[in-house]
Amino acid sequence: LVTAPEGCASLKGFSAYVPRHWAVHVSAGVDEHGEPVSWEAMGWAARIIQHEMDHLDGILYIDRMDTRTFTNVGWMELLD
């Protein structure tokens, strides 16, 4: 797992470090010819896919975050 910062429009103004897999394999059913559709994603694309798939399962990044890293981005901008 790779831990990196994430934010979300569902929790605007906050961010936290979230562990995610570096690579994912996505199976998306079949195309118009009945052929299987799948692909692999790595890095940032894999992180985004996992984040969005979590939304479909009713999970937000705060459910997976390292709680010690939860940050109010607005406060961080004021402190800089």
N, CA, C and O atoms as a GROMACS GRO file, in nm:
protein
  320
    1LEU      N    1   0.083  -0.119   0.000
    1LEU     CA    2   0.000   0.000   0.000
    1LEU      C    3   0.088   0.125   0.000
    1LEU      O    4   0.197   0.127   0.057
    2VAL      N    5   0.037   0.227  -0.065
    2VAL     CA    6   0.105   0.356  -0.071
    2VAL      C    7   0.014   0.459  -0.004
    2VAL      O    8  -0.104   0.469  -0.037
    3THR      N    9   0.070   0.535   0.089
    3THR     CA   10  -0.008   0.637   0.160
    3THR      C   11   0.021   0.773   0.099
    3THR      O   12   0.136   0.813   0.084
    4ALA      N   13  -0.087   0.844   0.064
    4ALA     CA   14  -0.074   0.977   0.003
    4ALA      C   15  -0.194   1.061   0.045
    4ALA      O   16  -0.297   1.007   0.087
    5PRO      N   17  -0.181   1.194   0.032
    5PRO     CA   18  -0.293   1.280   0.071
    5PRO      C   19  -0.409   1.272  -0.028
    5PRO      O   20  -0.390   1.259  -0.149
    6GLU      N   21  -0.529   1.281   0.026
    6GLU     CA   22  -0.650   1.285  -0.056
    6GLU      C   23  -0.743   1.391   0.000
    6GLU      O   24  -0.740   1.425   0.118
    7GLY      N   25  -0.826   1.442  -0.088
    7GLY     CA   26  -0.934   1.530  -0.051
    7GLY      C   27  -1.057   1.485  -0.128
    7GLY      O   28  -1.051   1.390  -0.206
    8CYS      N   29  -1.168   1.553  -0.105
    8CYS     CA   30  -1.292   1.512  -0.172
    8CYS      C   31  -1.392   1.628  -0.166
    8CYS      O   32  -1.399   1.700  -0.067
    9ALA      N   33  -1.468   1.644  -0.272
    9ALA     CA   34  -1.572   1.747  -0.274
    9ALA      C   35  -1.679   1.719  -0.168
    9ALA      O   36  -1.750   1.811  -0.126
   10SER      N   37  -1.691   1.594  -0.126
   10SER     CA   38  -1.788   1.560  -0.022
   10SER      C   39  -1.749   1.616   0.115
   10SER      O   40  -1.834   1.634   0.202
   11LEU      N   41  -1.620   1.644   0.134
   11LEU     CA   42  -1.568   1.702   0.259
   11LEU      C   43  -1.477   1.819   0.223
   11LEU      O   44  -1.358   1.818   0.254
   12LYS      N   45  -1.533   1.918   0.159
   12LYS     CA   46  -1.455   2.030   0.109
   12LYS      C   47  -1.377   2.099   0.222
   12LYS      O   48  -1.430   2.123   0.330
   13GLY      N   49  -1.251   2.128   0.192
   13GLY     CA   50  -1.168   2.201   0.288
   13GLY      C   51  -1.085   2.114   0.379
   13GLY      O   52  -1.014   2.165   0.466
   14PHE      N   53  -1.091   1.982   0.361
   14PHE     CA   54  -1.015   1.891   0.446
   14PHE      C   55  -0.934   1.795   0.360
   14PHE      O   56  -0.965   1.774   0.243
   15SER      N   57  -0.830   1.739   0.419
   15SER     CA   58  -0.753   1.634   0.352
   15SER      C   59  -0.692   1.544   0.459
   15SER      O   60  -0.686   1.579   0.577
   16ALA      N   61  -0.649   1.427   0.414
   16ALA     CA   62  -0.583   1.332   0.504
   16ALA      C   63  -0.505   1.233   0.419
   16ALA      O   64  -0.531   1.217   0.300
   17TYR      N   65  -0.409   1.167   0.483
   17TYR     CA   66  -0.332   1.063   0.414
   17TYR      C   67  -0.411   0.933   0.419
   17TYR      O   68  -0.460   0.892   0.524
   18VAL      N   69  -0.421   0.868   0.302
   18VAL     CA   70  -0.500   0.746   0.288
   18VAL      C   71  -0.415   0.639   0.221
   18VAL      O   72  -0.355   0.664   0.117
   19PRO      N   73  -0.409   0.520   0.280
   19PRO     CA   74  -0.336   0.410   0.215
   19PRO      C   75  -0.421   0.350   0.103
   19PRO      O   76  -0.540   0.321   0.122
   20ARG      N   77  -0.360   0.331  -0.013
   20ARG     CA   78  -0.428   0.272  -0.128
   20ARG      C   79  -0.329   0.181  -0.200
   20ARG      O   80  -0.208   0.196  -0.187
   21HIS      N   81  -0.383   0.088  -0.276
   21HIS     CA   82  -0.298   0.003  -0.359
   21HIS      C   83  -0.239   0.086  -0.472
   21HIS      O   84  -0.305   0.175  -0.526
   22TRP      N   85  -0.113   0.057  -0.509
   22TRP     CA   86  -0.044   0.130  -0.615
   22TRP      C   87  -0.102   0.096  -0.752
   22TRP      O   88  -0.105   0.180  -0.841
   23ALA      N   89  -0.150  -0.029  -0.768
   23ALA     CA   90  -0.205  -0.073  -0.897
   23ALA      C   91  -0.335  -0.148  -0.874
   23ALA      O   92  -0.352  -0.215  -0.772
   24VAL      N   93  -0.427  -0.134  -0.969
   24VAL     CA   94  -0.555  -0.206  -0.963
   24VAL      C   95  -0.586  -0.266  -1.100
   24VAL      O   96  -0.544  -0.215  -1.203
   25HIS      N   97  -0.662  -0.374  -1.097
   25HIS     CA   98  -0.714  -0.435  -1.220
   25HIS      C   99  -0.864  -0.415  -1.217
   25HIS      O  100  -0.931  -0.454  -1.121
   26VAL      N  101  -0.918  -0.354  -1.322
   26VAL     CA  102  -1.061  -0.325  -1.328
   26VAL      C  103  -1.126  -0.414  -1.432
   26VAL      O  104  -1.084  -0.417  -1.548
   27SER      N  105  -1.228  -0.488  -1.392
   27SER     CA  106  -1.310  -0.566  -1.484
   27SER      C  107  -1.444  -0.496  -1.493
   27SER      O  108  -1.515  -0.482  -1.394
   28ALA      N  109  -1.478  -0.451  -1.614
   28ALA     CA  110  -1.596  -0.366  -1.631
   28ALA      C  111  -1.708  -0.434  -1.709
   28ALA      O  112  -1.788  -0.366  -1.773
   29GLY      N  113  -1.714  -0.564  -1.706
   29GLY     CA  114  -1.821  -0.633  -1.778
   29GLY      C  115  -1.781  -0.666  -1.920
   29GLY      O  116  -1.670  -0.712  -1.946
   30VAL      N  117  -1.875  -0.643  -2.013
   30VAL     CA  118  -1.850  -0.676  -2.154
   30VAL      C  119  -1.882  -0.557  -2.242
   30VAL      O  120  -1.961  -0.470  -2.206
   31ASP      N  121  -1.820  -0.555  -2.361
   31ASP     CA  122  -1.847  -0.449  -2.457
   31ASP      C  123  -1.969  -0.486  -2.543
   31ASP      O  124  -2.037  -0.585  -2.517
   32GLU      N  125  -1.994  -0.405  -2.646
   32GLU     CA  126  -2.111  -0.426  -2.731
   32GLU      C  127  -2.105  -0.556  -2.812
   32GLU      O  128  -2.205  -0.599  -2.868
   33HIS      N  129  -1.986  -0.618  -2.819
   33HIS     CA  130  -1.968  -0.744  -2.890
   33HIS      C  131  -1.964  -0.863  -2.795
   33HIS      O  132  -1.939  -0.977  -2.837
   34GLY      N  133  -1.987  -0.838  -2.668
   34GLY     CA  134  -1.984  -0.944  -2.570
   34GLY      C  135  -1.845  -0.982  -2.523
   34GLY      O  136  -1.828  -1.082  -2.453
   35GLU      N  137  -1.745  -0.903  -2.561
   35GLU     CA  138  -1.607  -0.929  -2.521
   35GLU      C  139  -1.580  -0.866  -2.384
   35GLU      O  140  -1.627  -0.756  -2.356
   36PRO      N  141  -1.504  -0.935  -2.301
   36PRO     CA  142  -1.473  -0.878  -2.168
   36PRO      C  143  -1.397  -0.746  -2.180
   36PRO      O  144  -1.310  -0.730  -2.265
   37VAL      N  145  -1.431  -0.653  -2.093
   37VAL     CA  146  -1.363  -0.524  -2.086
   37VAL      C  147  -1.289  -0.517  -1.953
   37VAL      O  148  -1.350  -0.531  -1.847
   38SER      N  149  -1.159  -0.496  -1.960
   38SER     CA  150  -1.081  -0.480  -1.838
   38SER      C  151  -0.957  -0.399  -1.869
   38SER      O  152  -0.913  -0.391  -1.984
   39TRP      N  153  -0.900  -0.341  -1.767
   39TRP     CA  154  -0.776  -0.266  -1.781
   39TRP      C  155  -0.707  -0.258  -1.646
   39TRP      O  156  -0.766  -0.290  -1.543
   40GLU      N  157  -0.583  -0.214  -1.649
   40GLU     CA  158  -0.507  -0.193  -1.527
   40GLU      C  159  -0.474  -0.046  -1.515
   40GLU      O  160  -0.452   0.023  -1.615
   41ALA      N  161  -0.469   0.002  -1.393
   41ALA     CA  162  -0.430   0.139  -1.366
   41ALA      C  163  -0.324   0.138  -1.256
   41ALA      O  164  -0.326   0.052  -1.167
   42MET      N  165  -0.233   0.233  -1.264
   42MET     CA  166  -0.127   0.244  -1.165
   42MET      C  167  -0.115   0.389  -1.117
   42MET      O  168  -0.160   0.482  -1.184
   43GLY      N  169  -0.054   0.405  -1.002
   43GLY     CA  170  -0.026   0.538  -0.951
   43GLY      C  171  -0.151   0.618  -0.920
   43GLY      O  172  -0.246   0.568  -0.859
   44TRP      N  173  -0.149   0.743  -0.964
   44TRP     CA  174  -0.258   0.835  -0.933
   44TRP      C  175  -0.391   0.785  -0.989
   44TRP      O  176  -0.495   0.797  -0.924
   45ALA      N  177  -0.390   0.728  -1.112
   45ALA     CA  178  -0.513   0.675  -1.173
   45ALA      C  179  -0.572   0.564  -1.086
   45ALA      O  180  -0.694   0.557  -1.069
   46ALA      N  181  -0.488   0.476  -1.033
   46ALA     CA  182  -0.535   0.368  -0.947
   46ALA      C  183  -0.596   0.424  -0.819
   46ALA      O  184  -0.698   0.374  -0.771
   47ARG      N  185  -0.534   0.528  -0.765
   47ARG     CA  186  -0.586   0.592  -0.643
   47ARG      C  187  -0.725   0.652  -0.669
   47ARG      O  188  -0.815   0.636  -0.587
   48ILE      N  189  -0.740   0.719  -0.781
   48ILE     CA  190  -0.870   0.780  -0.814
   48ILE      C  191  -0.977   0.674  -0.832
   48ILE      O  192  -1.089   0.690  -0.783
   49ILE      N  193  -0.944   0.565  -0.901
   49ILE     CA  194  -1.041   0.457  -0.920
   49ILE      C  195  -1.086   0.401  -0.786
   49ILE      O  196  -1.205   0.381  -0.764
   50GLN      N  197  -0.991   0.377  -0.696
   50GLN     CA  198  -1.027   0.324  -0.564
   50GLN      C  199  -1.114   0.422  -0.485
   50GLN      O  200  -1.210   0.383  -0.419
   51HIS      N  201  -1.079   0.550  -0.493
   51HIS     CA  202  -1.155   0.655  -0.425
   51HIS      C  203  -1.299   0.657  -0.476
   51HIS      O  204  -1.394   0.660  -0.397
   52GLU      N  205  -1.316   0.655  -0.608
   52GLU     CA  206  -1.450   0.662  -0.667
   52GLU      C  207  -1.528   0.533  -0.644
   52GLU      O  208  -1.649   0.538  -0.623
   53MET      N  209  -1.462   0.418  -0.649
   53MET     CA  210  -1.530   0.291  -0.620
   53MET      C  211  -1.577   0.289  -0.475
   53MET      O  212  -1.684   0.236  -0.444
   54ASP      N  213  -1.498   0.346  -0.386
   54ASP     CA  214  -1.540   0.357  -0.246
   54ASP      C  215  -1.672   0.435  -0.237
   54ASP      O  216  -1.761   0.396  -0.162
   55HIS      N  217  -1.683   0.544  -0.312
   55HIS     CA  218  -1.807   0.622  -0.310
   55HIS      C  219  -1.927   0.534  -0.347
   55HIS      O  220  -2.033   0.545  -0.286
   56LEU      N  221  -1.910   0.449  -0.447
   56LEU     CA  222  -2.019   0.360  -0.488
   56LEU      C  223  -2.059   0.263  -0.378
   56LEU      O  224  -2.172   0.215  -0.374
   57ASP      N  225  -1.964   0.235  -0.287
   57ASP     CA  226  -1.991   0.146  -0.174
   57ASP      C  227  -2.028   0.222  -0.047
   57ASP      O  228  -2.040   0.163   0.060
   58GLY      N  229  -2.046   0.355  -0.059
   58GLY     CA  230  -2.084   0.435   0.056
   58GLY      C  231  -1.970   0.465   0.151
   58GLY      O  232  -1.992   0.496   0.268
   59ILE      N  233  -1.847   0.455   0.102
   59ILE     CA  234  -1.727   0.478   0.184
   59ILE      C  235  -1.662   0.609   0.144
   59ILE      O  236  -1.647   0.637   0.024
   60LEU      N  237  -1.624   0.691   0.242
   60LEU     CA  238  -1.550   0.814   0.216
   60LEU      C  239  -1.405   0.795   0.260
   60LEU      O  240  -1.374   0.703   0.336
   61TYR      N  241  -1.317   0.881   0.211
   61TYR     CA  242  -1.176   0.866   0.246
   61TYR      C  243  -1.153   0.875   0.396
   61TYR      O  244  -1.056   0.818   0.446
   62ILE      N  245  -1.239   0.945   0.468
   62ILE     CA  246  -1.222   0.953   0.614
   62ILE      C  247  -1.242   0.818   0.682
   62ILE      O  248  -1.199   0.798   0.795
   63ASP      N  249  -1.307   0.726   0.613
   63ASP     CA  250  -1.324   0.591   0.667
   63ASP      C  251  -1.196   0.509   0.655
   63ASP      O  252  -1.181   0.407   0.722
   64ARG      N  253  -1.104   0.552   0.570
   64ARG     CA  254  -0.979   0.479   0.546
   64ARG      C  255  -0.854   0.557   0.587
   64ARG      O  256  -0.743   0.503   0.585
   65MET      N  257  -0.870   0.682   0.624
   65MET     CA  258  -0.756   0.771   0.648
   65MET      C  259  -0.676   0.733   0.772
   65MET      O  260  -0.724   0.662   0.861
   66ASP      N  261  -0.553   0.783   0.775
   66ASP     CA  262  -0.473   0.784   0.897
   66ASP      C  263  -0.524   0.904   0.976
   66ASP      O  264  -0.498   1.018   0.937
   67THR      N  265  -0.595   0.882   1.084
   67THR     CA  266  -0.661   0.989   1.158
   67THR      C  267  -0.564   1.096   1.209
   67THR      O  268  -0.605   1.210   1.232
   68ARG      N  269  -0.438   1.060   1.226
   68ARG     CA  270  -0.339   1.158   1.273
   68ARG      C  271  -0.308   1.263   1.168
   68ARG      O  272  -0.246   1.365   1.198
   69THR      N  273  -0.350   1.240   1.041
   69THR     CA  274  -0.315   1.331   0.933
   69THR      C  275  -0.432   1.415   0.885
   69THR      O  276  -0.417   1.493   0.790
   70PHE      N  277  -0.548   1.402   0.948
   70PHE     CA  278  -0.667   1.477   0.906
   70PHE      C  279  -0.641   1.626   0.925
   70PHE      O  280  -0.609   1.670   1.035
   71THR      N  281  -0.654   1.703   0.818
   71THR     CA  282  -0.613   1.843   0.818
   71THR      C  283  -0.722   1.933   0.761
   71THR      O  284  -0.786   1.899   0.662
   72ASN      N  285  -0.741   2.046   0.824
   72ASN     CA  286  -0.826   2.151   0.769
   72ASN      C  287  -0.739   2.232   0.674
   72ASN      O  288  -0.652   2.307   0.719
   73VAL      N  289  -0.761   2.217   0.546
   73VAL     CA  290  -0.677   2.282   0.445
   73VAL      C  291  -0.682   2.433   0.458
   73VAL      O  292  -0.581   2.501   0.437
   74GLY      N  293  -0.797   2.487   0.491
   74GLY     CA  294  -0.810   2.632   0.508
   74GLY      C  295  -0.718   2.686   0.616
   74GLY      O  296  -0.656   2.790   0.598
   75TRP      N  297  -0.709   2.615   0.728
   75TRP     CA  298  -0.619   2.657   0.836
   75TRP      C  299  -0.474   2.648   0.791
   75TRP      O  300  -0.393   2.734   0.824
   76MET      N  301  -0.442   2.543   0.716
   76MET     CA  302  -0.304   2.527   0.669
   76MET      C  303  -0.265   2.643   0.578
   76MET      O  304  -0.152   2.691   0.584
   77GLU      N  305  -0.358   2.687   0.493
   77GLU     CA  306  -0.330   2.800   0.404
   77GLU      C  307  -0.309   2.929   0.484
   77GLU      O  308  -0.223   3.010   0.450
   78LEU      N  309  -0.385   2.947   0.590
   78LEU     CA  310  -0.369   3.066   0.674
   78LEU      C  311  -0.235   3.066   0.748
   78LEU      O  312  -0.176   3.171   0.770
   79LEU      N  313  -0.188   2.948   0.785
   79LEU     CA  314  -0.063   2.937   0.859
   79LEU      C  315   0.060   2.955   0.771
   79LEU      O  316   0.168   2.988   0.821
   80ASP      N  317   0.045   2.934   0.642
   80ASP     CA  318   0.161   2.948   0.550
   80ASP      C  319   0.198   3.091   0.525
   80ASP      O  320   0.293   3.118   0.451
   0.00000   0.00000   0.00000
